[in-house]
């Protein structure tokens, strides 16, 4: 899953974020010599810069999509395939709103934002990660997320270039949209209980509006 080594860089000034994504936390990651955007459940991030996007996944899914011709790409992170609530309200809209926490919104939003930056959907390269059943006592949300993501991509005419989904472990994913490189780490068993607890709390939070985003992963 890990491609060629990335060229080393000297720490540079933080590049400007695409409009609407200024809220996403970014930091210099000496491990990959890049600025890195950390996305949480319900968030997504797109960039035309040579930077990384990172997240941690339990039963959640992350789609990594890029246009290799123009080196524009992004990643999303969602927990449930669909929003089954009745109607829509303003508190779920926007790049950081609850809407993007569901797969149907998260996939469409990521694709649309990439195209706004100048990416062409006919050239999209797609990689898929997550959807683990990290505790046997939990409902297998991951399996439903995987099925949704594959179905959505097939209906939209996208092929999956690479994936690491399912099984019983959480994953840390670091994605480099400029090159398409993905670094994947399967996390230790000791991390599973804490991640499962946080995902359970997060799943409960989706049932009601909130003024604050919930950060699940450190």
BAVEXZA-620498 format. One line per 4 residues: number of its first residue (from 1); for each residue x, y, z of N, C-alpha, C, O. Coordinates in steps of 0.02 Angstrom, whole numbers, plus 50000, padded with zeros to 5 digits. Each point is the difference from the previous one (the first is absolute). Example, Ala and Ser with C-alpha at 12.3 -4.5 7.8 and 13.67 -1.06 7.14 Angstrom:
BEGIN
1	50660:49716:50390:49955:50059:50000:50045:50060:50000:50052:49999:50033 | 49930:50054:49931:50042:50059:50003:49961:50055:50037:50025:50055:50008
// end
This chain:
BEGIN
1	50041:49940:50000:49959:50060:50000:50043:50063:50000:49976:50054:49981 | 50087:49939:50040:50045:50058:50002:50039:50001:49935:50033:49951:49983 | 49965:50105:49981:50036:50006:49937:50071:50024:50012:50026:49993:50056 | 50006:50034:49892:50069:50022:50005:50007:50052:50055:49953:50034:50019
5	50108:49971:50008:50014:50049:50052:49987:50070:49975:50014:50016:49942 | 49961:50026:50101:49986:50069:49982:50063:50041:50003:50042:49989:50043 | 49967:50059:49911:50058:50044:50003:49998:50043:50062:49947:50024:50020 | 50111:49986:50012:50003:50039:50061:49990:50074:49984:50021:50024:49948
9	49947:50011:50098:49989:50071:49993:50024:50037:50062:50002:49972:50055 | 50017:50091:49935:50014:50044:50056:49935:50033:50021:49958:50015:49958 | 50033:49995:50108:49939:50030:50023:49988:50067:49966:50044:50043:49999 | 49897:49965:49974:49982:50060:49963:49941:50034:50034:49972:49974:50048
13	50010:50083:49925:49942:50036:50026:49937:49960:49986:49993:49969:49948 | 49961:50032:50099:49937:49964:49992:49964:50024:49938:49984:50060:49995 | 50002:49896:49957:49964:50022:49940:49928:50018:50015:49970:49975:50048 | 50003:50070:49912:49931:50021:50010:49953:49941:49988:50008:49962:49952
17	49942:50032:50092:49950:49948:49991:49949:50022:49948:49989:50060:49990 | 49981:49891:49976:49946:50016:49954:49943:50034:50038:49989:49986:50059 | 49975:50057:49907:49946:50037:50031:49949:49952:50031:49977:49953:49967 | 50006:50059:50096:49952:49958:50035:50031:49946:50043:49966:49965:50036
21	50101:50028:49959:50035:49948:50037:50051:50029:50049:50045:49965:50024 | 49948:50099:49991:50046:50032:50046:49994:49972:50071:50047:50007:50040 | 49896:49963:49977:49989:49974:50068:50036:49935:50013:50008:49981:50059 | 50014:49985:49890:50033:49935:50010:50069:50009:50030:50039:50042:49976
25	49976:49920:50076:50064:50007:50033:50057:49974:49956:49997:49944:49974 | 50055:50098:50018:50059:49979:49963:50063:50012:50041:50003:50048:50039 | 50046:49909:49953:50061:50004:50039:50058:49972:49959:49990:49962:49953 | 50072:50059:50065:50059:49973:49966:50014:49931:50029:50010:49993:50060
29	49992:49956:49897:50013:49932:50021:50072:49981:49980:50012:49987:49941 | 50034:50011:50106:50069:49984:49983:50008:49928:49975:50049:49984:49967 | 49903:49973:50049:50003:49931:49977:49994:49993:49925:50026:49952:49971 | 49940:50094:49998:49993:49997:49927:50023:50064:49966:49992:50009:49939
33	50038:50036:50100:50028:50062:49972:49948:50039:49960:50014:50026:49946 | 49927:49978:50081:49945:50035:49966:49956:50034:50051:49997:49980:50058 | 49968:50072:49921:49942:50023:50037:49947:49947:49994:49991:49970:49947 | 49973:50018:50107:49950:49947:50001:49934:50028:50027:49999:50035:50050
37	49947:49947:49916:49933:50019:50022:49969:49941:50036:49995:49945:49971 | 49984:50064:50091:49970:49947:50039:49924:50006:49996:49971:50049:50023 | 49997:49901:49947:49927:50003:49994:49968:49953:50050:50024:49945:50013 | 49920:50078:50014:49962:49963:50050:49936:49972:49968:49984:50018:49943
41	49981:49938:50091:49937:49975:49972:49953:50057:49981:49990:50048:50038 | 49982:49948:49903:49956:50052:49975:50036:50055:49962:49968:50046:49975 | 50098:49949:50021:50038:50051:49963:50027:49972:49935:50004:49939:49990 | 50015:50106:49965:50037:49982:49941:50045:50058:49983:49990:50056:50024
45	50061:49932:49935:50049:50051:49984:50024:49990:49929:50012:49943:49978 | 49994:50112:49986:50027:49998:49931:50058:50048:49995:50002:50051:50035 | 50045:49934:49920:50059:50042:49993:50030:49994:49931:49994:49949:49966 | 50039:50106:50013:50040:49999:49939:50074:50005:50019:50043:50004:49956
49	49972:49995:50109:50069:50006:50024:50030:49931:50014:49965:49950:50004 | 50101:50049:50002:50036:49938:50016:50001:49992:50075:50050:50014:50033 | 49894:49963:49995:49993:49990:50071:49965:49933:50012:49976:49968:49953 | 50022:50011:50110:49969:49936:50017:49932:50011:50032:49985:50055:50025
53	49974:49893:49973:49936:49999:50036:49999:49937:50041:50015:49946:49974 | 49969:50060:50090:50003:49942:50044:49936:49992:50041:49967:50049:50016 | 50017:49889:50001:49943:49986:50044:50009:49930:50030:50042:49962:49978 | 49917:50023:50073:49999:49934:50031:49930:49971:49992:49951:50035:50013
57	50045:49903:49966:49937:49968:49984:49989:49937:50041:50045:49958:50006 | 49895:50035:50021:49978:49937:50029:49951:49969:49951:50021:49969:49951 | 49915:50039:50063:49949:49977:49952:49985:50052:49947:49964:49986:49952 | 50063:50074:50057:49990:50053:49950:50036:49984:49935:50043:49956:49997
61	49939:50080:49951:50031:49993:49934:50031:50067:49979:49974:50053:50015 | 50083:49942:49952:50031:50058:49968:50011:49984:49926:50029:49949:49983 | 49948:50096:49974:50014:49995:49929:50054:50051:49983:49993:50059:50017 | 50059:49919:49949:50054:50044:49977:49993:50006:49924:50005:49951:49964
65	49983:50110:50013:49988:50011:49928:50045:50055:49974:50008:50051:50033 | 50021:49939:49909:50042:50052:49970:49997:49998:49924:49981:49950:49970 | 50038:50106:50001:50010:50005:49928:50075:50003:49990:50030:50053:50012 | 50002:49893:49965:50073:49999:49995:50028:50050:49949:50058:50020:50006
69	49902:49999:49945:50025:50046:49949:50014:50070:50027:50047:50033:49978 | 49913:49989:50069:50008:50067:50028:50020:49998:50074:50007:50053:50031 | 50004:49887:49996:50025:49991:50069:49954:50033:50052:50022:50031:50048 | 49913:49962:49940:49949:50024:50047:49965:49940:50030:49981:49954:49964
73	50011:50046:50103:49969:49942:50030:49972:50015:50069:50008:50056:50026 | 49959:49895:50004:49972:50009:50066:49978:49935:50031:50004:49946:49970 | 49974:50059:50093:49978:49943:50038:49938:50019:50041:49994:50057:50022 | 49960:49895:49987:49944:50010:50046:50002:49947:50055:50042:49955:49999
77	49913:50052:50049:49997:49953:50057:49927:49999:50023:49975:50050:50027 | 49991:49894:49962:49929:49997:50020:49984:49937:50039:50035:49949:49995 | 49912:50055:50044:49982:49948:50048:49941:49957:49978:49999:49940:50013 | 49952:50089:49953:49941:49964:49979:49987:50010:49926:50015:50053:49973
81	49957:49897:49994:49987:50006:49928:49952:50056:49982:50013:50040:49955 | 49930:49965:50080:49948:50047:49982:49974:50038:50060:50003:49976:50057 | 49970:50084:49930:49965:50038:50051:49926:49981:49995:49967:50018:49952 | 50008:49946:50098:49931:49977:49998:49952:50045:50039:49942:49983:50010
85	50083:50075:50011:49956:50046:50036:49950:50032:49953:50013:50005:49940 | 49931:50016:50087:49947:50029:49959:50018:50072:49982:50012:50041:50044 | 49989:49974:49891:50013:50068:49978:50071:50022:50009:50042:49960:50023 | 49973:50102:49960:50066:50029:50008:49994:50064:50040:49949:50035:49996
89	50102:49981:50041:50001:50063:50036:50068:50032:49994:50048:49967:49982 | 49956:50098:50032:50060:50038:49987:50060:49975:50040:50057:50010:49979 | 49932:49959:50079:50057:49980:50041:50039:49941:49973:50052:49983:50027 | 49923:49985:49919:50040:49946:49972:50035:50020:49935:50034:49959:49970
93	49959:50104:50010:50029:50021:49936:50071:50027:50008:50021:50018:50055 | 50015:49985:49889:50066:50030:50000:50056:49949:50006:49988:49944:50020 | 50075:50077:49961:50057:49954:50001:50013:49967:50067:50025:49944:50002 | 49958:50089:50054:50011:49971:50065:49937:49979:50034:50000:49984:50060
97	49943:50016:49904:49936:49985:50030:49987:49927:50005:50038:49959:49974 | 49907:50023:50059:49984:49930:50012:49987:49962:49935:50010:49940:49997 | 49968:50095:49951:49984:49966:49937:50058:49960:49975:49991:49944:49975 | 50070:50083:50031:50058:49967:49972:50022:49940:50042:50047:49965:49981
101	49919:50023:50075:50017:49942:50041:49967:49936:49973:50015:49946:50023 | 49942:50061:49928:49968:49943:49968:50031:49989:49931:50018:50048:49965 | 49988:49888:50017:50035:49983:49938:49973:50034:49938:50038:50023:49958 | 49895:49979:50036:49970:50027:49939:50019:50074:49991:50013:50021:49943
105	49989:50017:50112:50020:50070:49996:50076:50006:49994:50026:50040:49961 | 50010:49919:50078:50073:50006:50002:50031:49986:49932:50047:50034:49981 | 49928:49917:49984:50028:49983:49934:49984:50055:49949:50044:50022:49964 | 49894:49999:50035:49980:50053:49952:50037:50065:50014:50023:50034:49955
109	49983:49983:50110:50033:50062:50018:50074:49999:49980:50025:50050:49973 | 50009:49895:50041:50071:49995:49981:50009:50007:49925:50044:50037:49978 | 49916:49927:49984:50006:50003:49927:49986:50071:49974:50037:50025:49958 | 49912:50007:50067:49982:50067:49978:50055:50050:50015:50016:50043:49959
113	50013:49952:50101:50053:50048:50019:50063:49989:49960:50035:50048:49984 | 49981:49890:49999:50058:49987:49957:49990:50031:49931:50046:50029:49972 | 49894:49965:50002:49986:50029:49935:50002:50077:50001:50020:50031:49951 | 49960:49998:50105:50005:50073:50007:50072:50024:49996:50014:50055:49976
117	50032:49903:50049:50071:50018:49998:50031:49989:49931:50057:50021:49988 | 49907:49946:49968:50025:49989:49932:50014:49927:49983:50026:49986:49946 | 49956:49968:50098:50009:49929:49986:49946:49976:49951:49945:50027:49998 | 50072:49923:49962:49953:49971:49951:49979:49931:50024:50042:49957:50010
121	49893:50032:49997:49976:49936:50027:50016:49941:49955:50004:49944:50024 | 50007:50068:49911:50017:49946:49955:50070:49972:50014:50017:49945:49977 | 50023:50093:50059:50068:49977:50016:50008:49977:50072:50055:49984:50022 | 49891:50015:50016:50006:49986:50072:50031:49931:50015:49982:49950:49970
125	50064:50051:50077:50029:49939:50029:49972:49995:50071:50007:50046:50039 | 49963:49897:49977:49965:49991:50064:50031:49944:50040:50012:49945:49974 | 50000:50068:50090:50024:49949:50047:49955:50002:50062:49977:50053:50021 | 50010:49888:50007:49950:49993:50053:50029:49964:50060:50035:49950:49993
129	49949:50077:50068:50029:49971:50060:49949:50000:50058:49953:50040:50001 | 50057:49914:50047:49960:49999:50060:49947:49945:50000:50006:49949:49966 | 49940:50064:50072:49945:49953:50004:50015:49938:50040:49973:49946:49986 | 50069:50060:50066:50017:49942:50041:49946:49984:50051:49965:50045:50023
133	50027:49891:49993:49956:49979:50055:50045:49993:50061:50024:49946:50016 | 49986:50110:50018:50054:50002:50050:49981:49969:50067:50044:49985:50040 | 49891:50005:49973:49979:49964:50059:49943:49953:49980:49953:50020:49967 | 50052:49917:50054:49949:49951:49981:49932:50018:50027:49949:49979:49972
137	50049:50059:50083:49936:50018:50031:49965:50058:49965:49941:50014:50014 | 50094:50020:49942:49971:50058:49965:49963:49979:49937:50018:49950:49969 | 49931:50087:50013:49967:49991:49936:50051:50009:49945:50043:50044:50005 | 49953:49916:49943:50050:50003:49946:49986:50058:49953:49982:49990:49942
141	50026:50071:50084:49991:50060:49960:50051:50001:49943:49985:50023:49945 | 50075:49953:50069:50053:50000:49950:49981:49964:49936:50013:50024:49945 | 49955:49918:50062:49979:49962:49941:49951:50040:49958:50004:49999:49939 | 49949:50035:50094:49952:50041:49963:50034:50059:49965:49983:50018:49944
145	50066:50011:50090:50038:50055:49970:50038:49978:49938:50001:50035:49949 | 50030:49906:50055:50037:49974:49943:49953:49988:49941:50014:50019:49943 | 49929:49948:50071:49951:49985:49947:49975:50064:49968:49993:50004:49939 | 49993:50047:50103:49977:50064:49972:50052:50031:49955:49986:50020:49944
149	50076:49984:50081:50053:50034:49962:50012:49966:49933:50007:50034:49949 | 49996:49901:50051:50011:49963:49937:49942:50011:49952:50010:50010:49941 | 49929:49988:50086:49941:50010:49957:49999:50070:49971:49986:50009:49941 | 50029:50041:50101:50000:50069:49977:50051:50010:49944:49985:50029:49949
153	50075:49946:50061:50053:50009:49951:49983:49964:49934:50013:50026:49946 | 49957:49915:50059:49980:49964:49940:49947:50038:49961:50004:50007:49939 | 49946:50019:50097:49946:50037:49967:50026:50064:49967:49975:50020:49948 | 50076:50011:50083:50028:50061:49973:50052:49987:49945:50025:50047:49970
157	49991:49890:50018:50046:49982:49947:50073:50003:50019:50044:50006:49957 | 49971:49991:50109:50070:50003:50022:50025:49930:50017:49964:49961:50030 | 50097:50025:49951:50033:49938:50020:50042:50012:50062:50028:50054:50009 | 49976:49896:50033:50040:50006:50061:50071:49976:49984:50011:49942:49984
161	50036:50104:50019:50069:49985:49982:50035:49958:50055:50043:49960:49985 | 49937:50050:50078:50029:49963:50055:49952:50006:50059:49964:50049:50007 | 50037:49900:50037:49959:50004:50060:50029:49955:50055:50034:49951:49986 | 49952:50068:50075:50015:49959:50059:49941:50010:50047:49998:50049:50037
165	49954:49906:49960:49937:50008:50036:49982:49937:50037:50026:49946:49987 | 49927:50061:50062:49975:49943:50036:50048:49975:50053:50041:50039:50027 | 49955:49898:49989:50041:49967:50051:49982:50027:50070:49945:50026:50009 | 50100:49968:50039:49982:50013:50069:50044:50051:50035:50002:50002:50061
169	50033:50040:49901:50047:50047:50032:49987:50071:49975:49977:50010:49944 | 50040:50039:50098:49998:50070:49978:50062:50016:49959:50049:49962:50001 | 49948:50093:49962:50054:50019:49955:50016:50074:50007:49955:50042:50009 | 50108:49974:49985:50021:50069:49990:50021:50007:49927:50041:49962:49975
173	49930:50088:49991:50013:50011:49929:50031:50068:49990:49976:50050:50026 | 50079:49951:49936:50031:50063:49979:50001:50000:49924:50029:49956:49969 | 49939:50094:50002:49991:50003:49927:50036:50061:49972:49996:50055:50029 | 50038:49935:49915:50036:50054:49967:49968:50011:49931:50019:49967:49952
177	49934:50080:50043:49962:50008:49938:50043:50018:49939:49983:49981:49944 | 50072:50054:50067:50041:50020:49942:50030:49940:49964:50010:50002:49939 | 50005:49945:50098:50033:49942:49971:49957:49937:50000:50013:49953:49962 | 49935:50046:50080:49959:49940:50007:50027:49950:50050:49970:49947:50010
181	50087:50068:50021:50028:49955:50049:49954:49996:50061:49973:50050:50022 | 50019:49890:50006:49963:49990:50062:50045:49962:50049:50029:49948:49983 | 49976:50077:50078:50032:49964:50054:49945:49975:50047:49959:50040:50024 | 50041:49896:49988:49947:49969:50040:50031:49963:50059:50047:49961:49991
185	49927:50051:50069:50023:49965:50059:49940:49967:50034:49951:50034:50016 | 50052:49901:49993:49949:49964:50037:50016:50006:50074:50055:49980:50022 | 49900:50047:50016:50014:50018:50069:49997:49940:50047:49969:49949:49985 | 50063:50058:50072:50006:49946:50050:49933:49983:50031:49953:50040:50001
189	50043:49900:50024:49939:49978:50034:49983:50045:50059:49941:50008:50017 | 50110:50020:50015:49988:50043:50058:49960:50062:49981:49967:50030:50043 | 50036:49991:49894:49965:50060:49978:49926:49986:49985:49960:50047:49997 | 50021:49890:49994:49934:49982:49975:49944:50022:50047:49951:50030:49978
193	50056:49955:50086:49946:50015:50047:49986:50074:50003:49942:50021:50001 | 50110:50020:50001:49991:50072:50005:49968:50028:49936:49956:50042:50004 | 50066:49934:49939:49972:50024:49937:49927:49978:49995:49958:50039:49977 | 50027:49900:50044:49931:49976:49998:49956:50042:50046:49943:50016:49982
197	50082:50001:50076:49962:50041:50047:49984:50068:49969:49944:50025:50005 | 50106:50005:49965:49990:50065:49970:49952:49997:49941:49959:50045:49991 | 50046:49902:49969:49954:49994:49943:49928:49990:50025:49953:50026:49970 | 50039:49935:50083:49933:49991:50028:49970:50066:50024:49942:50014:49987
201	50099:50026:50047:49977:50066:50023:49984:50045:49940:49951:50037:50001 | 50091:49959:49948:49990:50041:49941:49936:49980:49964:49962:50043:49978 | 50026:49892:50017:49939:49975:49967:49938:50027:50036:49951:50019:49968 | 50052:49982:50098:49944:50027:50039:49991:50074:49987:49943:50024:49999
205	50112:50012:49991:49995:50073:49990:49968:50018:49933:49975:50056:49992 | 50024:49897:49961:49970:50014:49935:49924:50006:50004:49967:50025:49954 | 50005:49953:50101:49927:50001:50007:49973:50068:50020:49939:50011:49999 | 50105:50034:50020:49976:50066:50023:50047:50055:49977:50060:49987:49990
209	49913:50075:50000:50042:50056:49981:50048:50018:50056:49986:49988:50058 | 50071:50040:49923:50048:50023:50050:50037:50060:49973:50010:50006:49940 | 50012:50038:50105:50037:50059:49979:50074:49986:49992:50037:50041:49973 | 49986:49900:50050:50071:49985:49999:50012:49936:49963:49962:49951:50007
213	50091:50048:49952:50021:49937:49969:50030:49955:50053:50030:50024:50048 | 49962:49911:49944:50027:49952:50047:50065:49972:49972:50000:49970:49946 | 50055:50038:50090:50064:49972:49978:50007:49931:50029:50000:49991:50061 | 50006:49959:49895:50003:49931:50024:50071:49976:50009:50014:49961:50046
217	50031:50061:49912:50065:49969:49998:50055:50050:50018:49998:50058:49980 | 50050:49918:50058:50057:50042:50018:50054:49992:49946:50053:50031:50005
// end
